[in-house]
Amino acid sequence: MTGGRPVVRALTVDDARASWDLGVESFGHAEPAPDPLPDPTRRGRVMLGAFVDDTLVGRVGALSLSSWWGGREVPTAGIASVAVRLEERGSGSLGLLMPALHDRARERGDVLATLYATAQGIYRRFGYETVTSFDQVELPTRLLLDVPVDEPADAQDGTPEVRLRRGTADDLDAMQAAYTRWAREHDGPLTRSGPQFPPDVTAFLQALDGAHVTLVEEDGAVTGYATWRRTDGYHQGVTAVDDLVVITPSAARALLHQLGTSHAVAPTTTLWTSGADPLRLHLPGNAWRPVDQRPYALAVLDVPAAFEARGYPGHLDADLTFAVSPGHGGDPVAGTYRLRVTAGRATCERLADDPAPGIRLLHPRALSLAYAGAQPSSAQRQAGLLTGPADDDAVWDTLTGGRQVRVRDYF
């Protein structure tokens, strides 16, 4: 370590160069640096730095996001831009930065925090656990051509007419509506609203960066779309699908089949997905090869507010008392709680600052898994993250389970 105990403070505009250089060192960004450099204080993010002798040795950021859980939007801090100087790793800088960043996120109203963990073990001590993964898979394009498409609509039988067309800037609202309809049926996807996403058509076109958009319409309504680009030349090329969203089976079949028509010049297709994607149910073969996997982890920042923000099955009533352990070295979420759920909504109150004995006791990592419904109680127990009576296991598993945890955005 180059000096004494690091001092943690918010980054300012004057720290932009040091922050950029630390990012280049950690992530290998291409030089030259942009002009102007990214502003650490720009809207929608909090950036903290650890300084030793006035030298920036570590930084972390929290983006202002929302994500879908149980069909409701939950304020979420997207943790990003984590970087620590090589010589300072293991010296405790991150142990100071992450709790301070969580405090800032809670003050902003975020009740969850999520991140893409390049090394999962680093973040588990802060209550994070993997709940899904953002994966790129590779497929033979010719396989997609074999996906059967619906017969042309018959005006007499009321079958919707399925039509593909090129998307334009005028379709932004329709695409967002289709995405929202898809996302709210899952747990975990971002809402794609707020300062981190294109605020207007011009910004949307810039974000596409030359990618094409193909829409599926059924009776004039957008029921699916794909953003894609062609890479790697002719005959040995790739169709890279950056985003594929479908809300009807006919839209899924139409898009997959149409992507397959490029097989002669692009024999490989890649697409980004997560979870047990039902797209696989349309494929006539078994080819589905992961080529890039990015684990997505979640931590609960505010237990009562997080459980009250999400939705639940409308038919289930529950009255549950549970405790959260301090984890490794203490945690603001530790304590004893009572959760009551009625008609799809919850109230949650903190009963004590310390875990009560003899009741269901969750490690903060188990709390993350339970909230997301990513692993059942039995798996949490097998991992040593959940102890205490098992009487309520089935209730917990039903309360937050039943939906796939899926993501579509990397940050």
Secondary structure, DSSP 4 states (H G I P E B T S, - for coil): --SSSPEEEE--GGGHHHHHHHHHHHH-PPSSPPSSPPPTT-TTEEEEEEEETTEEEEEEEEEEEEEEETTEEEEEEEEEEEEE-GGGTTTTHHHHHHHHHHHHHHHHT--EEEEE-SSHHHHHTTT-EEEEEEEEEEEEHHHHHTSPPPPPP-TTTTPPPEEEEE--GGGHHHHHHHHHHHHTTSBS-B---STTS--SHHHHHHHHTT-EEEEEEETTEEEEEEEEEEES-SSS-EEEEEEEEESSHHHHHHHHHHHHTTTTT--EEEEEEESS-GGGGG-SS---EEEEEEEEEEEES-HHHHHHHS---TT--EEEEEEE---SS--TT-EEEEEEEETTEEEEEEEESSPPTTSEEE-HHHHHHHHHT-S-HHHHHHTT-EES--TTHHHHHHHH-SS-B------
